[in-house]
Amino acid sequence: MSTTYPPAAALFPSLQEPVDRSEDARSGPDIGSAFAQVRDALSKYLNQPDSAAMWLQLLAARRMASALITGLPRKETQSLFTEDARQLVREMAASGVHDRRVESEDLALAQALSVKGWQGLLAAMLLTPAWQWPGAPLLLTIPDSIRADYVGWLFSAPQGFSEVGHTEVYAAYVLTRLEELVRWMKRGPGESVEAEALGAYARYSSVIPLYFCPGNLRRHAELRGLLLQRAFAQHGDSHEATPAPRTGRRLRVGIVNRHFGPQTETYCTLPTFEQLDPERFEVILFAHASGDSSLEAYCRQQSADFFLLPPDIDGQLGMLRAAALDIVVFGTNVTAVFNEVTHLALHRLAPLQVVNICSCITSGLPEADLYVSGTLTERPGASANFSERLGLMPGPAHAFNYQADQQEPQVPCTRADFGLSEDALLFVSGSNYYKIIPEMQHAWARLLAAVPGSCLLVHPFNPNWSSSYPIKRFRAEFDAVLASHGVNISRLVVSTKRFPSRTDVKTLLSLGDIYLDTFPFGGVTSLVDPLELGLPVVVWEGETFRSRMGAALLRQLDLTDLISTSETAYRAIAVKLATDPAHREANRVRIREKMERAPLFLDPLAASEAFGDILETAYDELAAVGRKAFRANPTPLRAAPPSGLAPNSSSDPLARAREILRGAPGDPKARHILGRALLDAGRSSRAVAYLLAALQGEEAKADLWLDVARALRADGQLSEALQALEAGLRLDHLMLEGWVMFAEVANQLGSVEIAREAAGVAHQLAPEDKRLLAYL
């Protein structure tokens, strides 16, 4: 839809003087004034994105500036005014203004200007985004003097989408331009020209907007990987890491993160290494930055060593390679933007290089060998979405440890704080701004229309994604969507609060009655919060990893009736919950009961167990068949039976327990058997971990509590051992060994009288037991 607006000269009288467009003209004052008018109009529009007048003024100012740019001297490609014009194009692309549907007049003008040399092309770039201009010139036709600017403009990422269907339009556009850039690169344009263009691509491109397209992004990622490797892999670097046999030694595993501070990536990566068996793995942490957070301190405690990487890439490569790692795991998202960890991941650092679930799509990086997901997250045929070999752990792909730095909430929240009635049915969502694309806004608007009197509270501006958001624009666009469905905009409440911790976010979410997830990029970290609160959640599942993460959590909890596969089904689930209080309460009870039993995604021992198993399996296979064959295998990798154990072996209970844990890392019976064996082998700390974890499924077993007490005692945790004995004896007050140990531990703690009482009970059960004489 085009917009009719008055001539620029009528809006800006200072620009009415004629412009001399000859090569030797020096129209600096006019250009400077025009650029200032554009910047002023842009600022005003961003402050009032719902103002038609501000939008018209910006359109007119931009059009006048583009006309003046065409009059820049052809030979002065590096003049002050030319540089300012380039900067203005960058500012316009970064502002989010280009996310709106481009005006038809501006498209036509851009097409006409683009044939008028580099000046006309620069003027056209000010008027329209590349992804909305089907006729934007091919890269081959662009003069060297402006090529880097053109590449940066081609791949400037939207701040968000404003129109239904734009996510898929954008994804198709980016793929076409990536293919074009790779073809241009392969023509050999010259080292300096290529470096400048690829540098602009890395600086201005972002994969984040692609996440919200529902389709397969593997080809996008692979092309990006080729471009980044060409631009940033060290020339002449021929380092090759050959896997060494692991028989009789531990695997050295390096975890590489930008930092290990309190952020989603740390909470997701930590469970995969914090309880890896120290007899099988040596874990070493590498970070680009370090802080004084309690979470980083905890991560360090769970590893053999911690190294702060040098600031330069050569130093980083040297440190990592000198560590002689068998496996490197990239725990920072390497797919969103080009960052320090992405740079490292372009190089060979270890025989096996692993991308974890912090990267929301396949990395596409030539040196990444394995992507680790989960059996409940991926659908059949999912390997086609990954350039790496796909590895599947049992259960969901994700696990979290939020206990390592748990904080009490500091910011109280009430419905009154947001002007909400206490008796209104309140939908709530903590999904990030980027995920609430126009399609989702329309789906939520239709839901509100279907439940009269209901309200929606969203908290979309999470600092994990960005430090700056177009808050006013989001509100203006969402209000327009609501109005188009006849929903009063007062029924939408947008939280802009900045909370100090996730526990404060949970306080806000607890105001709601029903939690709404997003599509096609669903929540997973944000979904744990409402599940911990017992809030009924509504999930919309698709075909890709990023649209199946949340559904995997619900499958683990056996809450499949809250999973939809279409907007119609999504709305039906939400309406049923909203209009049937008994149904809603039953789901609250059901969710709380299941969450109290520590599901796999909140079980760090299970996560470490599963991750370690798949690392060993992958390493062994890669060593056996070679990297090329390993990666080319389309069959998802699953953990193999423990070394030397045939599948379904039942000859040895301990071996059988290990086999069970390969497929079901949270199995309580197998954990009990393994914990007891570890205790008998003198590994008391490891035994404590398994036996305590076994309680999550078998807390009513007295003999398990007795084994827990034995392990705690052996580990020097005497008070805790006494508490475990009390729990076991409440279940079986005739358990002789429990009373004997109670007396022994109480005596060790100096509680002589308590020891005597316990020994007295034991004596009644076994009068001849001479172990009791010392306490009677």
C-alpha positions, 0 to 999 in steps of 0.5 A: 500500500503506497502513501501519498505525501506532499513534495519535499520542498513544501515540507522543507523550505530550506531545500527549495534552492536549485541544485547544480548536479554537474561534476564540479559542483560543490553542493555541500551546504544543501547536502548537509542540510538535507542529511540533517533533515533526514536525521531529524525526521528519522529521530522524530518518527522513531519516537512516534512510530504511530504518527502518519505525519512523522512518517510522511515527513521522513519519506519526503526528507529521505526522497530529497536527500536521495535526489541530492546524492545523485548530484555528487561529483562522479569522481569524488567517491571519498569526499566528506559528503560522499562519506556522510551519504554512506553513513546515512545509508547505514543509519537508515538500514540500522534504524528499523525503518526499512522493516516497514513495507516499502512505498511503491513510489520509492521502489520506482524511484530507486529503480530509476536512480540505480542506473545513474552511476554509483551516486544513483545507486547510493541514493536508491539504497537510502530509499529502500531495503534490498530485501524488498527491492526485487530489482536491486542490481547484481553484485557483479554490476557494482563499482569497486568504489561502493561494493563494500557499502552495497554488500553491507546494505544487501545483508543489513538485518531487519530489527523485526518484521512488520508484515505477515509473510515477510519472514519467508520473503526475507529468507528466500531473498537472503538465500538468493543473495548468499548464493550470489555472493559465493559465486562472486567470491569464487570468481576471484575478484582480488584479495583486497576487494574480496576482503573488504566485501566479506568484511562488510558481510560479516559486520552487517549481516545477522542470522537472527531474522532467519530464525523466524522463517519456518523452513530449513535453513541449512543451505543459508548456514552452509553458504554463510560458513563458506563466506566466513571461512574465506574471510576469517580462517587464518591463511596457510593454517593447515593444522590437523587434529588426529584422534588418538585412541582413548583406551586407558585415558580420559577424554580432554574436553574443552568448553569454549564460551564468550563467558560463563556469567549469568546468561541463558547460554551458561545455564544451558551449557553447564548441565552438559559438563558439570557432572561428567565422570572425572574418570572418563573426562577432563573438562577445561573451560575457555572464555573470552571474558571473565567476571566475578559472578557466582555462576562463573565461580560454580562453573570453575569448580565443576571443571579441571581448569579455566583459561582466559583466552588472549585477545588476538586470534593467533593467541587463542588458536595457540592456547587451544591447540596447546591444550591437546583437546580431544573434543571442543564444544562451542557453548556460545551461539555461533549462528546469530552473528559473527562473534569471537567464538564463531571466529574460533569455530572456523578453525580446527582445534580438536579431532571432534568439534561440537556445536551445542543447542545454544546455536539455534540452527545448524552452524554450517561451519566447515569445521563443525563435526557434530550437533547435539540435540535430543530424541524428543526434539527432532522429528524423523529425517531431521538430519537434512536440517544439519550440516554437522552429523546430528547426535541425539541424546535421550529426551529433550535437547535442552537441560538447565541448571538454575540452582547454581546461582539461585536468587530470591526475587527482589522486584514485587509485581502485582496486577495493579502495577500493570492496571490489570483487574484481579478477576480478569483472565490473563494470558501471559508470555515471556517470549522475546520481541523477535519471536512475536512476529506479525503472524503471532500477533494476529494469532493472539489477537484472534485468541483475545477476540475469542475470549471476551474480557481476557487480557494479554501481558507480554514481557518481550524485551529480554536483555539476553537477546539485545540491549536495545529494542524498538519498544514504541514501534512494537506497541504501535504495530501490535495495537494496529493488529489488535484494532484490525480484529476489533480488540481494544488495545487496552487488553494488551499490556507490554512490560518494559521492566528490567528485572535483576534475575529470572526469579523476578521474571517468574514473579511477573509470570505468576500474575497470569492464568495461561502461558502462551508460547510462540511459533515458528521459534518457540520458547524453551528457556522461557518455557521452564519459568511458567512450568515451574510455576505450574502455569498451563502452557500452550505450545505450537509445534512445527518441523524444525528444531527451533519450533519443537524445543518447547514441545519436547519439554511437554512430551517429557512431562507427558503433557502432549494435549497442550501441544498444537500443530496449527493456529486453529488447534493452538487457539482451541487449547487456549480457549478451553483453558481460559473458559473452563476453570476446572480444566485449567486447575487440573492442568495446574495440579498435573504440571506441578506434580510432574515438575516436582519429580525433577524431569530430565531437562532439570536433571544435570546428572542425566544431562551430563551422563547423556552428553558424555555418552554421546561424546564418547560414541562420536569420538570413537566412530570418528576415529574409526571411520574418519571425519569425512565419513563420520559427517556424511552419515545421515543416520543420527548418532546415538550413544552406543552401549558401554565399551565391551558390553553387548546390547541387551546384556543381562549377565552383569547387573552393573553393566546392565545398569550402565546400558540402561542409563545410555538410553534412559539417563534418569532411570532411578533403578539403574542409578541406584545400582550404579551408585551402590557400585560406585560406593563399593569402589570407593568413589563416594562423591560420585556415588552420592550424586547417583543415589540422590538422583535415584531418589527422584523416582524412588523416594519411598524405598527404605533401602535406597535411603540407607545406601544414600546414608552410607554414601554421605557418611563415606563422603564425610557428610555426617549430618546429611547422612543422619537425615537420610537415615531418618527418612529411611527409618520412617519408611521401615522402622524395622530396618536393623542396619539403619538403626545401627548406622544411626547410632554410629553416625550420631556417636561420630557427631558427638550426640551420645544420648541419641546414639544410645537411643538408636542402639536401644531400638536396634538391640530390641530388633537384634539382641545378639548384635555385638556392634551395639555394645559400645553404645548401650 
